[in-house]
Amino acid sequence: MDVKELVRAFNGYSIAIVSDDAYGAVLFVSYLTSAMCLEREDVIFVVYGESTCNRLQKITDSLRENNYCVNEFLRDVRVIKIGKTPEISFGKPVAFVEDNGVQNVAAEVGRIIKNRFNGSTVFFFGFNVGMHVHSTSEIVRALEELFSWVDSTMYFVISSTTSLDLIANVFDIVVRISRIESFGMRPGNVYNVYVEHSIIEGVQQIPLYRLDEFNVVEF
Amino acid sequence: MMRPEELMDILDGSNTAIVADDEYSAATFVCGLATQNLAEKTVIVVYSEIKCKKIEKLLSSKSYCVGINSVLGKIPVVKVGKTNRVGFGEVIAYVEERGDLKEMCGELGLILKRIQKSRDIAFFVGFDLVSYLYTPAEIVNGMEELLTHIPNMTKFFLLTRVRRECIPVITNLFDVMIRIKRSRGFDIMAYNRVYDVFVEHSIIRELPPLPLFRIDGEKIVNIV
């Protein structure tokens, strides 16, 4: 299944991208968004927290420096920022939601997406920071609030330290990005990508790709 | 192999937890049990927006369930959550989620008691999410409240990926626990829609802990 087909198969569902590190997750997201860009899909990023914002910028910059798969799309992507300040150093800010309690934030973000960006594919970053700040029950309540507003395709970038039981309980599909040791001549991060959990008949639990900074290879 | 109707007869009047590794296998199992006769006596209770949307997407993606979609369209549904929206069945009642599980179970119990004469089998779906929102003590108190109102109704709780701390609660509260487990560990090269269905815990003499079926893709087959 190539990336374009994958994007089509995931359309309409809630997907957790569970990764060993943020670098692998952003790399995979950049491949997905490149495919979405070709398909002329509307994409919006929701970024929670100042630290997530900074890290995301650093990773996209380093990917862009190497001029690999990250295109101008990532520079121009529309961003809803959640945090203490509205500043972001990548993309185009379209809304700012002040962090005044995770429940309120979820309702506000849900309202913004429903009223202004209905039908857009939404990527959520910063779930892990939220897991450190709030309890599991607060996070689940916030997701419940968000899901009551949003019907679009949603991708959540999540760290592999989060309980898979919780993730599989909430999301339709879980994609695992697992870092592998690479002893080849070429240095760099290499990842296996596979579907770990799926409630959808057409999306089975199968290996998908081997991923690095240079390309994405189907298994 | 025990026939699904035999299993349903044995479980009549009991509280059964069907604990599955994922919603897909749980749905395949329930679709295998479903008959027109069963549908006429059944009410579905669904909890949360997250699970409601998940079930709707699962049913519409599952070609195996298409046959029962016409039956599902007529089944009464009680929704517990933030909104009264449900993407399947016929919504007959709505209980607002206000953050108090005991109060919610009381309200739900009264609704189910009212319809028990015509619908004496209840399938509870989405309540696994409760294990992430409430403490085991709150869950036990909620179940006690529910059971006060409908002690004799046949109840099936479809649970997936329950929080670990709450697993002992299941064994202590339910008469029978049916487990649907992926039949092998995740192998990156393996096709993975094969599950074993077995009775893990039971207080019913006719149904001791034993293997029941195997789910292979969309079919329920004999375990050999």
Interface residues (C-beta under 8 A of the other chain):
Chain A: G12 Y13 S14 T136 S137 V140 R141 L143 E144 E145 F147 S148 D151 L164 D165 L166 A168 N169 V170 D172 N192 Y194 E196 H197 S198 I199 I200 E201 G202 Q204 Q205 I206 P207
Chain B: D22 E23 Y24 A27 S48 E49 I50 K53 K54 K57 L58 S61 K62 S63 Y64 G81 K82 T83 E97 D128 L129 Y132 L133 Y134 T160 R161 V162 R163 R164 F186 I188 M189 Y191 N192 R193
